[in-house]
């Protein structure tokens, strides 16, 4: 979803993901057989890689949003300056 720019769906899913991941990690037994430990380690490595990819997508999205906010701010300043020039003769 992050790769495809489906941010609303991503936020909803991310919340469920965090809650579910926490529940799963709380249920992991303290003692695992060596093959189970390896599988669990591989699982955690994949999760970490996915989260790094998601973070990169989020950073890109934040950059775009910052540019949009900056553009809106400059537009607002321009509109304000324009309006002050138009309304000043009438004051």
C-alpha positions as CSV (number, residue, x, y, z in Angstrom):
1,X,0.0,0.0,0.0
2,X,2.8,2.4,0.8
3,X,4.5,1.6,-2.5
4,X,1.2,2.2,-4.4
5,X,0.5,5.5,-2.5
6,X,-2.7,4.1,-0.8
7,X,-2.0,6.1,2.3
8,X,-5.5,6.0,3.9
9,X,-5.6,2.2,3.7
10,X,-2.0,2.0,4.8
11,X,-2.7,3.9,8.0
12,X,-5.6,1.6,8.9
13,X,-3.7,-1.5,8.1
14,X,-0.5,-0.3,9.9
15,X,-2.5,0.2,13.1
16,X,-3.8,-3.4,12.9
17,X,-0.3,-4.7,12.0
18,X,1.3,-3.2,15.1
19,X,-1.4,-4.5,17.4
20,X,-1.2,-8.0,15.8
21,X,2.6,-8.1,15.7
22,X,2.7,-7.2,19.4
23,X,0.3,-10.0,20.2
24,X,2.3,-12.5,18.2
25,X,5.6,-11.5,19.8
26,X,4.0,-11.7,23.3
27,X,3.1,-15.3,22.6
28,X,6.6,-16.5,21.5
29,X,7.8,-19.0,24.0
30,X,11.0,-18.2,25.9
31,X,12.6,-21.5,24.7
32,X,12.6,-22.4,21.1
33,X,14.3,-25.3,19.3
34,X,17.2,-24.4,17.2
35,X,15.2,-24.7,13.9
36,X,12.4,-22.7,15.4
37,X,14.8,-20.0,16.5
38,X,16.2,-19.9,12.9
39,X,12.7,-19.6,11.4
40,X,11.8,-16.9,14.0
41,X,15.0,-15.0,13.2
42,X,14.2,-15.2,9.5
43,X,10.7,-14.0,10.1
44,X,11.9,-11.0,12.2
45,X,14.5,-10.2,9.5
46,X,11.8,-10.1,6.8
47,X,9.7,-7.9,9.0
48,X,12.6,-5.5,9.6
49,X,13.3,-5.3,5.9
50,X,9.7,-4.6,5.2
51,X,9.6,-1.9,7.8
52,X,12.7,-0.3,6.4
53,X,11.0,-0.2,3.0
54,X,7.9,1.3,4.5
55,X,9.9,3.9,6.2
56,X,11.5,4.9,3.0
57,X,8.1,5.2,1.4
58,X,6.9,7.3,4.3
59,X,9.9,9.6,4.1
60,X,9.1,10.2,0.4
61,X,5.5,10.9,1.2
62,X,6.5,13.3,4.0
63,X,8.8,15.1,1.6
64,X,5.9,15.5,-0.9
65,X,3.6,16.7,1.9
66,X,6.1,19.3,3.1
67,X,6.5,20.6,-0.4
68,X,2.7,20.9,-0.7
69,X,2.4,22.7,2.6
70,X,5.2,25.1,1.6
71,X,3.5,25.8,-1.7
72,X,0.2,26.5,0.1
73,X,2.0,28.8,2.5
74,X,3.6,30.7,-0.3
75,X,0.2,30.9,-2.1
76,X,-1.4,32.2,1.0
77,X,1.2,34.9,1.5
78,X,0.8,35.9,-2.2
79,X,-2.9,36.1,-1.9
80,X,-2.7,38.2,1.3
81,X,-0.2,40.6,-0.4
82,X,-2.5,40.8,-3.5
83,X,-5.6,41.4,-1.4
84,X,-3.8,44.1,0.6
85,X,-2.9,46.0,-2.6
86,X,-6.5,45.7,-3.9
87,X,-8.2,46.8,-0.6
88,X,-5.8,49.5,0.4
89,X,-7.2,52.2,-1.9
90,X,-10.6,51.6,-0.4
91,X,-9.5,52.1,3.2
